[in-house]
Amino acid sequence: MEEQPPTAQAPDEEPAAARETAAQAEEPASARPSAAQAPAERLALSREMTAGKAGRVAAVVVLALLSTVTTLALPLIGGVFVAELEKGGGAVTSAALWMVAAGLAAAITGTLSGYLLSRLGIELVTKLRVRTMKHALGLPLKVARREGTGDLAARLTSDSSQIRGLTEVGPLQLPMAALQVVLTLVIMGFLDWMLLLMTVGSFLVAIVGVAFVIKAIRRRFEALQTGVGKLSDDFVATMEALTVVKANRAESRLVRGFSERAENLAGLEISAARLEAMVVPVMTLAQQVALVVVIMGGGVRYVAGDITLPNLVSFLLLLLQLAAPLVMAIQAAGAIQAGLVAKQRFESVFSLPYEQVDERATDGRPTPVPDAPAVVLDGVGFAYEEGRPVLDEVGFTVPRHGLTAIVGRSGAGKTTVLGLVERFMDLDAGRIAVFGRDLPDWPLPELRGRIAYVDQSFTLLRDTVRNNLLLGLDASVPDEVLLDALEQVGLRDEIAALPAGLDTRIGGDSDLSGGQRQRLALARVLLSDALLVLLDEPSSQLDSLNEGRLREVVDRLAEDRAVLVVAHRLSTVQHARHVILLDQGKVLAQGTHEALMSESEPYAELVRGQMLRPADSVRLG
């Protein structure tokens, strides 16, 4: 029977409670040398956006200023036009043409300025997305799982959109709108200060009210963006477990839960939209009130001879223009609130601890110590939560060459040992040496470059077969070498039968079965020149024929490399040079299979109780 693709799951070596706590707990401080806190530097968006682009920034500013100046000139030219009409002068046509020219100039310069600013914003968002992906991939596993895949991915989607909105209005549109408002008020003051006071009084109450609305909008955006991130994270995790969801007919229940959360988010979004919808009508109402007041007051002052008709017309035109930059400024303030929330979420990612080499790392490029064992564990202790140790005083040695097997019941700590050797997490006590050097003395790239690792989920990238095989290899590899590695794990014909062979993308219609995925992961190990191979139950989904091929591959690897395998099959253990029995985080016994059968009753019980399965107990392809 063809096996369904496996779902993503946590290692079965850790208790469920410990795994849950590991995903939620904060990273310990002093005992975690590989996790370093990123600088708590605030994200300077303006500097990030304009760095190295002085010419384009200058063009944006100049064009925006020209747009503002020509916009303000239009009402004044209108006043000149009225004055020429009063005099019956011949410059009426000229004034009309100047009005048209000013309007066109304002439109063209405003369009160009907005386009260039949008380009700068898009480039900044791209930079932030790349930096986020780079930082997320550099997080320690524990921190990445705690943050959640979906919530991190939300930075690339919804948060990026809010940042773009912030960059388009914050650095330029808001200052230009404020400048236009100030200059408009100054010009209106020169035309008639009494009418100016009437105008300001009409707008002031509206502006104060809108300020409270903007604060309320920010609170809703904070809750909304956090909720969207968490919903994305849970949905991504559910899609990764879709096989299990369908097998248990859980679609309807999960849809109900997601629907309730989506409706709650919709409530927040509707509330924010309702508040945003109030802004323009309130400002329009203020403008209408101001217009009525100015027409009435201006009419009285015109009759009294305190203001000329051209100045009154210019004042009214400026008043009609005043609402636009005010509304723009207020809407920009709303976009800024959403953008500032997104900015804080980016800053929270960039301040997460990331993997780096501890200060005790040796200078230069370390090399293995000649004739040193591949791995030495000495008094190793580790816990996913305080008071619940997964490993306790664990000590054993993995020879420089040959096959070493770790066995034990579920939850004994077997997979945790492999994770510690890879420095996916760090010790609470004791030491681990790899090729004669303590783990902290290895820079992470150097350490992991000397280790080939296959996890128990046989994780592959959603990419082509070729790119999965070449993962971790710097040089290009000829097709024949790749096909030979596939041949050794019995996968060459099956890959050749795929629509594009080596260039077939794994996933969707061309996904592989669990056994095929496992063998592909093993083929990747064959292509590696790693001196230490870590295999987490490599034969769990292989039939007897392919398990025999696996043993041949492991034997070949063990001739000149160290192979450390977490084993659940008796055939693997019988084939090992050295066997280590773990139970509840402690080493109960170690030796050859034959010796342990006669000298260790717990080991013999493990075998008799079929906790180590015979070779033909699973027949999957």
C-alpha positions as CSV (number, residue, x, y, z in Angstrom):
1,M,0.0,0.0,0.0
2,E,1.3,3.4,-0.9
3,E,2.0,5.5,2.2
4,Q,0.6,9.0,2.5
5,P,3.0,11.8,2.9
6,P,3.8,12.2,6.6
7,T,2.7,15.2,8.6
8,A,5.0,17.5,10.5
9,Q,5.3,16.4,14.1
10,A,7.6,16.9,17.1
11,P,10.1,14.2,17.9
12,D,8.6,11.3,19.8
13,E,11.5,11.2,22.2
14,E,10.2,14.1,24.3
15,P,7.2,14.0,26.6
16,A,4.3,16.0,25.2
17,A,4.3,18.4,28.2
18,A,8.0,19.0,27.7
19,R,7.5,19.8,24.0
20,E,4.7,22.2,24.8
21,T,6.7,24.0,27.4
22,A,9.7,24.1,25.0
23,A,7.6,25.9,22.5
24,Q,6.4,28.5,24.9
25,A,9.2,29.1,27.4
26,E,11.6,31.9,27.2
27,E,15.2,31.1,26.2
28,P,17.3,30.6,29.3
29,A,20.0,33.2,29.9
30,S,23.4,32.0,30.9
31,A,23.2,28.4,29.9
32,R,22.5,29.1,26.2
33,P,25.7,30.2,24.6
34,S,24.5,29.6,21.0
35,A,21.5,32.0,21.3
36,A,22.7,35.6,21.3
37,Q,20.3,38.5,21.7
38,A,20.2,40.7,18.7
39,P,20.9,44.4,19.3
40,A,17.8,46.2,20.6
41,E,18.2,48.9,18.0
42,R,15.0,50.6,16.8
43,L,14.2,50.2,13.2
44,A,15.0,53.6,11.5
45,L,12.7,53.3,8.5
46,S,13.6,56.7,6.9
47,R,17.3,55.9,7.1
48,E,16.8,52.4,5.7
49,M,14.7,53.8,2.9
50,T,17.0,56.6,1.8
51,A,20.4,55.1,2.4
52,G,22.5,55.4,-0.8
53,K,19.6,57.1,-2.7
54,A,20.3,60.8,-2.1
55,G,19.5,61.8,-5.8
56,R,16.1,60.1,-5.8
57,V,15.2,61.4,-2.4
58,A,16.1,65.0,-3.5
59,A,14.0,64.5,-6.6
60,V,11.0,63.4,-4.5
61,V,11.4,66.4,-2.2
62,V,11.8,68.9,-5.0
63,L,8.8,67.6,-6.9
64,A,6.7,67.5,-3.8
65,L,7.6,71.1,-3.0
66,L,6.8,72.2,-6.5
67,S,3.4,70.5,-6.2
68,T,2.7,72.3,-3.0
69,V,3.8,75.7,-4.3
70,T,1.8,75.4,-7.5
71,T,-1.2,74.2,-5.5
72,L,-1.0,77.3,-3.2
73,A,-0.4,79.6,-6.2
74,L,-3.7,78.6,-7.9
75,P,-6.0,80.5,-5.5
76,L,-3.8,83.6,-5.7
77,I,-3.8,83.5,-9.5
78,G,-7.6,83.1,-9.2
79,G,-7.7,86.4,-7.2
80,V,-5.6,88.1,-9.9
81,F,-8.1,86.8,-12.5
82,V,-11.0,88.3,-10.6
83,A,-9.0,91.6,-10.2
84,E,-8.5,91.7,-14.0
85,L,-12.2,91.1,-14.5
86,E,-13.0,94.0,-12.2
87,K,-10.7,96.3,-14.1
88,G,-11.7,95.0,-17.5
89,G,-8.0,94.6,-18.3
90,G,-6.6,92.6,-21.1
91,A,-4.7,90.3,-18.8
92,V,-7.7,88.1,-18.1
93,T,-6.7,85.5,-20.7
94,S,-3.2,85.5,-19.4
95,A,-4.4,84.9,-15.8
96,A,-6.7,82.1,-17.0
97,L,-3.8,80.4,-18.8
98,W,-1.6,80.8,-15.7
99,M,-4.4,79.1,-13.6
100,V,-4.5,76.1,-16.0
101,A,-0.7,75.9,-16.0
102,A,-0.5,75.9,-12.2
103,G,-3.2,73.2,-12.0
104,L,-1.3,71.0,-14.5
105,A,2.0,71.6,-12.8
106,A,0.6,70.6,-9.4
107,A,-0.9,67.4,-10.9
108,I,2.2,66.4,-12.8
109,T,4.8,67.1,-10.0
110,G,2.5,65.4,-7.4
111,T,2.2,62.3,-9.6
112,L,5.9,62.0,-10.2
113,S,6.7,62.6,-6.5
114,G,4.2,60.0,-5.4
115,Y,5.6,57.4,-7.9
116,L,9.2,57.9,-6.9
117,L,8.2,57.7,-3.2
118,S,6.3,54.5,-3.9
119,R,9.4,52.9,-5.5
120,L,11.4,53.8,-2.4
121,G,8.8,52.3,-0.2
122,I,8.6,49.0,-2.2
123,E,12.4,48.7,-2.1
124,L,12.3,49.2,1.7
125,V,9.6,46.5,2.1
126,T,11.7,44.2,0.0
127,K,14.7,44.8,2.2
128,L,12.7,44.2,5.3
129,R,11.3,41.0,3.9
130,V,14.7,39.7,3.0
131,R,16.1,40.6,6.5
132,T,13.1,39.0,8.2
133,M,13.6,35.7,6.3
134,K,17.3,35.8,7.0
135,H,16.8,36.4,10.7
136,A,14.0,33.9,11.0
137,L,16.1,31.2,9.4
138,G,18.9,32.1,11.8
139,L,16.7,31.7,15.0
140,P,17.3,28.8,17.3
141,L,14.7,26.0,16.8
142,K,13.1,26.6,20.2
143,V,12.6,30.3,19.5
144,A,11.4,29.8,16.0
145,R,8.8,27.3,17.2
146,R,7.7,29.5,20.0
147,E,7.1,32.5,17.6
148,G,5.3,30.3,15.1
149,T,5.7,29.9,11.4
150,G,2.5,31.7,10.5
151,D,3.2,34.7,12.8
152,L,6.7,35.1,11.3
153,A,5.2,34.8,7.8
154,A,2.7,37.5,8.6
155,R,5.6,40.0,8.7
156,L,6.1,39.3,4.9
157,T,2.4,39.9,4.1
158,S,0.1,42.1,6.2
159,D,2.8,43.8,8.2
160,S,4.8,44.6,5.0
161,S,1.7,46.3,3.5
162,Q,1.3,48.4,6.6
163,I,5.0,49.4,6.5
164,R,4.7,50.4,2.9
165,G,1.7,52.6,3.8
166,L,3.8,54.2,6.6
167,T,6.7,54.9,4.3
168,E,4.6,56.5,1.7
169,V,2.8,58.9,4.0
170,G,5.2,59.3,6.9
171,P,8.4,60.7,5.4
172,L,6.9,63.0,2.8
173,Q,3.1,63.1,2.4
174,L,2.4,64.0,6.1
175,P,5.2,66.8,6.2
176,M,4.0,68.1,2.8
177,A,0.4,68.1,3.9
178,A,1.4,69.9,7.2
179,L,3.5,72.4,5.2
180,Q,0.6,73.1,2.8
181,V,-1.8,73.6,5.8
182,V,0.7,76.0,7.5
183,L,1.4,78.0,4.3
184,T,-2.3,78.1,3.5
185,L,-3.1,79.5,6.9
186,V,-0.2,82.0,6.7
187,I,-1.5,83.3,3.3
188,M,-5.0,83.4,4.6
189,G,-3.8,85.5,7.6
190,F,-2.1,88.0,5.2
191,L,-5.4,88.2,3.2
192,D,-7.6,88.7,6.3
193,W,-6.7,87.7,9.8
194,M,-10.3,88.0,11.1
195,L,-11.6,85.5,8.5
196,L,-8.6,83.2,9.5
197,L,-9.7,83.2,13.1
198,M,-13.2,82.2,12.0
199,T,-11.7,79.4,9.9
200,V,-9.4,78.0,12.6
201,G,-12.3,78.1,15.1
202,S,-14.5,76.1,12.8
203,F,-11.8,73.4,12.2
204,L,-10.4,73.2,15.8
205,V,-13.2,71.2,17.4
206,A,-13.1,68.7,14.5
207,I,-9.4,68.2,14.8
208,V,-9.4,67.6,18.5
209,G,-12.2,64.9,18.0
210,V,-10.3,63.3,15.2
211,A,-7.1,63.0,17.4
212,F,-9.0,60.8,19.8
213,V,-10.3,58.7,16.9
214,I,-6.8,58.1,15.7
215,K,-5.6,56.8,19.1
216,A,-8.6,54.4,19.2
217,I,-7.7,53.2,15.6
218,R,-4.1,52.4,16.8
219,R,-5.4,50.2,19.6
220,R,-7.6,48.3,17.2
221,F,-4.7,47.8,14.7
222,E,-2.5,46.5,17.4
223,A,-5.0,43.8,18.4
224,L,-5.9,43.1,14.7
225,Q,-2.3,42.5,13.5
226,T,-1.4,40.3,16.5
227,G,-4.6,38.3,15.9
228,V,-3.9,37.9,12.2
229,G,-0.4,36.6,13.0
230,K,-1.7,34.0,15.4
231,L,-4.5,32.9,13.1
232,S,-2.0,32.5,10.3
233,D,0.3,30.5,12.5
234,D,-2.4,28.1,13.6
235,F,-3.7,27.7,10.1
236,V,-0.3,26.9,8.7
237,A,0.2,24.2,11.4
238,T,-3.2,22.8,10.6
239,M,-2.4,22.6,6.9
240,E,0.8,20.8,7.7
241,A,-1.3,18.2,9.6
242,L,-3.9,18.0,6.8
243,T,-3.6,14.2,6.4
244,V,-4.4,13.7,10.1
245,V,-7.2,16.2,9.9
246,K,-8.9,14.4,7.0
247,A,-8.4,11.0,8.5
248,N,-10.2,12.1,11.7
249,R,-12.9,14.0,9.8
250,A,-12.0,17.1,11.8
251,E,-12.5,19.6,8.9
252,S,-15.9,21.0,10.1
253,R,-14.8,21.4,13.7
254,L,-11.6,23.2,12.7
255,V,-13.4,25.4,10.2
256,R,-15.8,26.4,13.0
257,G,-12.9,27.4,15.3
258,F,-11.1,29.3,12.6
259,S,-14.4,31.0,11.5
260,E,-15.0,32.3,15.1
261,R,-11.5,33.7,15.2
262,A,-11.9,35.2,11.8
263,E,-15.2,36.8,12.8
264,N,-13.6,38.3,15.9
265,L,-10.8,39.8,13.7
266,A,-13.5,41.1,11.4
267,G,-15.1,42.8,14.3
268,L,-11.9,44.6,15.1
269,E,-11.4,45.5,11.5
270,I,-15.0,46.8,11.1
271,S,-14.5,48.8,14.3
272,A,-11.3,50.4,12.9
273,A,-13.0,51.0,9.5
274,R,-16.0,52.7,11.3
275,L,-13.6,55.0,13.1
276,E,-11.7,55.7,9.9
277,A,-14.9,56.4,8.1
278,M,-15.7,59.2,10.6
279,V,-12.6,61.2,9.7
280,V,-13.5,62.5,6.2
281,P,-17.2,63.4,7.0
282,V,-16.1,65.3,10.2
283,M,-13.5,67.3,8.4
284,T,-15.9,67.9,5.5
285,L,-18.5,69.1,8.0
286,A,-15.9,71.4,9.6
287,Q,-15.0,72.8,6.1
288,Q,-18.7,73.4,5.3
289,V,-19.2,75.2,8.6
290,A,-16.1,77.3,8.0
291,L,-17.3,78.0,4.4
292,V,-20.6,79.3,5.7
293,V,-19.0,81.4,8.4
294,V,-16.4,82.9,6.0
295,I,-19.0,83.7,3.3
296,M,-21.2,85.4,5.9
297,G,-18.3,87.1,7.7
298,G,-16.5,87.9,4.4
299,G,-19.6,89.3,2.9
300,V,-20.0,91.7,5.9
301,R,-16.4,92.7,5.7
302,Y,-16.5,93.2,1.9
303,V,-19.5,95.5,2.2
304,A,-17.7,97.4,5.0
305,G,-14.7,97.7,2.7
306,D,-12.4,95.7,5.0
307,I,-11.5,93.2,2.3
308,T,-11.4,93.4,-1.5
309,L,-13.3,91.1,-3.8
310,P,-10.1,89.5,-5.3
311,N,-8.8,88.8,-1.8
312,L,-12.1,87.3,-0.7
313,V,-12.2,85.0,-3.7
314,S,-8.6,83.9,-3.0
315,F,-9.5,83.3,0.6
316,L,-12.5,81.2,-0.3
317,L,-10.4,79.2,-2.8
318,L,-7.7,78.6,-0.2
319,L,-10.4,77.5,2.3
320,L,-11.8,75.0,-0.3
321,Q,-8.2,73.7,-0.7
322,L,-7.5,73.6,3.1
323,A,-9.7,70.5,3.7
324,A,-7.7,68.3,1.3
325,P,-4.3,68.5,3.1
326,L,-6.0,68.3,6.5
327,V,-7.8,65.1,5.5
328,M,-4.6,63.8,4.0
329,A,-2.7,64.6,7.1
330,I,-5.4,62.9,9.3
331,Q,-5.6,59.8,7.1
332,A,-1.8,59.7,7.0
333,A,-1.8,59.8,10.8
334,G,-4.1,56.7,10.7
335,A,-1.9,54.9,8.3
336,I,1.1,55.8,10.5
337,Q,-0.6,54.2,13.5
338,A,-1.0,51.0,11.6
339,G,2.5,51.3,10.2
340,L,4.0,51.9,13.7
341,V,2.4,48.7,15.0
342,A,3.9,46.8,12.0
343,K,7.2,48.5,12.7
344,Q,7.1,47.3,16.3
345,R,6.4,43.7,15.1
346,F,9.4,43.8,12.7
347,E,11.5,45.1,15.6
348,S,10.3,42.3,17.8
349,V,11.5,39.8,15.2
350,F,14.9,41.5,14.8
351,S,15.4,41.5,18.5
352,L,14.9,37.8,18.9
353,P,17.9,35.8,19.9
354,Y,19.7,34.2,16.9
355,E,22.3,31.5,16.7
356,Q,25.9,32.5,16.8
357,V,29.2,31.2,18.0
358,D,30.0,31.5,21.7
359,E,32.9,33.8,22.9
360,R,35.0,30.7,23.7
361,A,35.2,29.8,20.0
362,T,38.7,29.2,18.8
363,D,40.4,31.5,16.4
364,G,40.7,30.5,12.8
365,R,39.1,27.4,11.3
366,P,39.1,24.5,13.8
367,T,39.8,21.0,12.6
368,P,39.1,17.6,14.1
369,V,41.7,16.3,16.6
370,P,43.4,13.3,15.0
371,D,42.3,9.9,16.4
372,A,39.7,11.6,18.7
373,P,36.3,9.9,19.1
374,A,33.5,11.2,16.9
375,V,31.3,12.2,19.9
376,V,31.8,12.1,23.6
377,L,29.0,12.9,26.1
378,D,30.2,13.5,29.6
379,G,27.6,14.1,32.4
380,V,25.1,15.6,30.0
381,G,22.0,17.1,31.5
382,F,19.1,18.8,29.6
383,A,15.6,19.8,30.4
384,Y,12.9,21.4,28.3
385,E,11.4,22.9,31.5
386,E,12.9,23.4,34.9
387,G,12.5,20.3,37.1
388,R,11.7,17.9,34.3
389,P,15.1,16.6,32.9
390,V,15.0,14.8,29.6
391,L,18.7,13.7,30.0
392,D,20.4,13.2,33.3
393,E,24.1,12.6,33.7
394,V,24.3,10.9,30.3
395,G,27.7,9.8,29.2
396,F,28.9,7.6,26.3
397,T,31.4,7.6,23.4
398,V,30.8,7.2,19.7
399,P,33.9,5.8,17.9
400,R,35.5,7.6,15.1
401,H,34.3,5.0,12.6
402,G,31.5,2.5,12.7
403,L,27.9,2.2,13.6
404,T,26.6,3.2,17.0
405,A,22.9,2.6,17.9
406,I,20.9,4.3,20.6
407,V,17.8,2.4,21.7
408,G,15.1,2.9,24.4
409,R,11.5,3.4,24.9
410,S,9.6,6.4,23.7
411,G,10.5,9.5,25.7
412,A,13.9,8.1,26.8
413,G,15.8,11.1,25.2
414,K,17.2,9.5,22.1
415,T,16.3,12.2,19.6
416,T,17.3,14.9,22.2
417,V,20.8,13.5,22.1
418,L,21.0,14.0,18.3
419,G,19.6,17.6,18.7
420,L,22.3,18.4,21.3
421,V,25.1,17.1,19.1
422,E,23.8,19.3,16.3
423,R,23.4,22.2,18.7
424,F,19.8,22.7,17.9
425,M,19.6,23.4,21.7
426,D,22.4,23.7,24.3
427,L,23.3,21.8,27.4
428,D,22.2,22.5,30.9
429,A,25.0,20.4,32.4
430,G,28.0,18.4,31.3
431,R,29.9,18.6,28.0
432,I,29.8,17.2,24.5
433,A,32.9,17.0,22.4
434,V,32.8,16.3,18.6
435,F,36.0,15.1,17.0
436,G,38.0,16.1,20.1
437,R,36.7,19.7,20.5
438,D,33.9,20.9,22.8
439,L,30.8,22.0,21.0
440,P,31.2,25.7,21.8
441,D,34.7,25.6,20.3
442,W,33.1,24.8,16.9
443,P,31.6,27.7,14.9
444,L,28.1,26.4,14.0
445,P,28.8,26.4,10.2
446,E,31.9,24.3,10.7
447,L,30.2,21.9,13.2
448,R,27.2,21.3,11.0
449,G,29.3,21.1,7.9
450,R,30.9,18.0,9.4
451,I,27.6,16.4,10.3
452,A,24.9,14.9,8.1
453,Y,21.5,14.7,9.7
454,V,18.3,12.9,8.8
455,D,15.4,13.6,11.2
456,Q,12.6,11.2,12.0
457,S,10.2,13.1,9.8
458,F,12.6,12.9,6.8
459,T,12.0,16.6,6.2
460,L,12.4,17.8,2.6
461,L,12.1,21.3,1.2
462,R,9.2,22.1,-1.1
463,D,11.6,22.3,-4.0
464,T,12.9,20.2,-6.8
465,V,14.5,16.7,-6.2
466,R,17.8,18.1,-7.4
467,N,17.8,21.0,-5.0
468,N,16.9,18.7,-2.1
469,L,19.8,16.5,-3.0
470,L,22.2,19.4,-3.3
471,L,21.1,21.0,0.0
472,G,24.2,22.0,1.9
473,L,26.6,21.4,-1.0
474,D,28.5,24.4,-2.4
475,A,29.6,22.9,-5.7
476,S,27.4,21.8,-8.6
477,V,27.2,18.1,-8.9
478,P,26.8,16.2,-12.2
479,D,23.5,14.4,-12.8
480,E,25.2,11.1,-13.0
481,V,26.5,11.5,-9.4
482,L,23.0,12.4,-8.2
483,L,21.5,9.5,-10.0
484,D,24.1,7.1,-8.6
485,A,23.2,8.2,-5.1
486,L,19.6,7.6,-5.9
487,E,20.5,4.2,-7.3
488,Q,22.2,3.2,-4.0
489,V,19.0,3.9,-2.1
490,G,16.7,2.2,-4.7
491,L,15.1,5.5,-5.9
492,R,16.6,6.1,-9.3
493,D,13.8,4.5,-11.4
494,E,11.1,6.2,-9.3
495,I,12.6,9.6,-9.6
496,A,13.1,9.1,-13.4
497,A,9.4,8.3,-13.7
498,L,8.4,11.7,-12.3
499,P,7.2,14.4,-14.8
500,A,10.5,16.3,-14.8
501,G,12.9,13.8,-13.3
502,L,15.4,15.4,-11.0
503,D,13.8,18.8,-11.7
504,T,10.4,17.7,-10.4
505,R,9.1,19.9,-7.6
506,I,8.2,17.9,-4.5
507,G,4.7,18.5,-3.2
508,G,1.3,18.9,-4.7
509,D,0.6,16.4,-7.6
510,S,4.2,15.1,-7.6
511,D,4.6,14.4,-3.9
512,L,6.5,11.4,-2.6
513,S,5.4,8.7,-0.2
514,G,6.9,8.5,3.2
515,G,9.4,5.8,2.2
516,Q,10.5,7.6,-0.9
517,R,11.0,10.8,1.1
518,Q,13.1,8.9,3.6
519,R,15.3,7.3,0.9
520,L,15.7,10.7,-0.8
521,A,17.0,12.2,2.5
522,L,19.4,9.2,2.8
523,A,20.7,9.9,-0.8
524,R,21.5,13.4,0.4
525,V,23.6,12.0,3.1
526,L,25.5,9.9,0.6
527,L,26.4,13.0,-1.4
528,S,27.7,14.7,1.8
529,D,31.4,14.5,2.9
530,A,30.4,14.8,6.5
531,L,32.5,12.8,9.0
532,L,29.6,12.2,11.4
533,V,26.2,10.9,10.3
534,L,23.2,11.2,12.6
535,L,20.1,9.1,11.6
536,D,16.9,9.3,13.5
537,E,15.2,6.0,12.9
538,P,16.2,5.8,9.2
539,S,14.4,2.5,8.3
540,S,11.0,3.1,9.9
541,Q,9.2,3.3,6.6
542,L,11.3,1.0,4.4
543,D,10.3,-2.5,3.2
544,S,12.6,-5.4,3.7
545,L,14.2,-4.9,0.3
546,N,15.0,-1.3,0.7
547,E,16.0,-1.8,4.3
548,G,18.7,-4.2,3.0
549,R,19.9,-1.5,0.7
550,L,19.9,0.9,3.6
551,R,22.1,-1.4,5.6
552,E,24.5,-1.6,2.7
553,V,24.6,2.2,2.5
554,V,25.2,2.5,6.3
555,D,27.9,-0.1,6.2
556,R,29.7,1.8,3.4
557,L,29.3,5.1,5.4
558,A,30.6,3.4,8.6
559,E,33.8,2.2,6.9
560,D,35.3,5.7,7.1
561,R,32.7,7.7,9.1
562,A,31.0,7.6,12.4
563,V,27.3,6.8,12.2
564,L,25.1,7.4,15.2
565,V,21.6,6.1,14.7
566,V,18.4,6.1,16.8
567,A,17.1,2.6,16.2
568,H,13.7,1.0,16.6
569,R,14.5,-2.1,14.5
570,L,16.3,-5.2,15.7
571,S,18.1,-5.5,12.4
572,T,19.7,-2.1,12.8
573,V,20.8,-2.9,16.4
574,Q,22.3,-6.3,15.5
575,H,24.3,-4.6,12.8
576,A,25.8,-2.0,15.2
577,R,29.3,-2.1,16.6
578,H,28.1,-0.4,19.8
579,V,24.6,-0.2,21.4
580,I,23.5,2.3,24.0
581,L,20.4,1.7,26.0
582,L,18.6,4.9,27.3
583,D,15.8,4.9,29.8
584,Q,14.1,8.0,31.3
585,G,17.1,10.1,30.4
586,K,19.8,7.8,31.8
587,V,22.2,5.3,30.2
588,L,21.2,1.9,31.6
589,A,23.7,-0.2,29.6
590,Q,26.0,-0.2,26.6
591,G,27.9,-2.7,24.6
592,T,27.3,-5.1,21.7
593,H,23.9,-6.5,21.0
594,E,25.0,-10.0,22.1
595,A,26.6,-8.8,25.3
596,L,23.5,-6.7,26.2
597,M,21.2,-9.6,25.6
598,S,23.1,-11.7,28.2
599,E,24.1,-9.0,30.6
600,S,21.2,-6.4,30.6
601,E,17.7,-7.6,31.5
602,P,16.1,-4.2,30.5
603,Y,17.6,-4.6,27.1
604,A,16.6,-8.2,26.7
605,E,13.1,-7.2,27.8
606,L,13.1,-4.4,25.2
607,V,13.9,-7.0,22.5
608,R,11.5,-9.7,23.8
609,G,8.7,-7.1,24.1
610,Q,9.2,-6.3,20.4
611,M,10.0,-2.7,21.3
612,L,12.8,-3.3,18.7
613,R,10.8,-4.4,15.7
614,P,11.9,-7.2,13.4
615,A,12.9,-6.3,9.9
616,D,9.8,-7.4,8.1
617,S,7.3,-5.8,10.6
618,V,6.7,-2.8,8.3
619,R,6.1,-3.0,4.6
620,L,5.7,0.4,3.2
621,G,7.0,1.9,-0.1
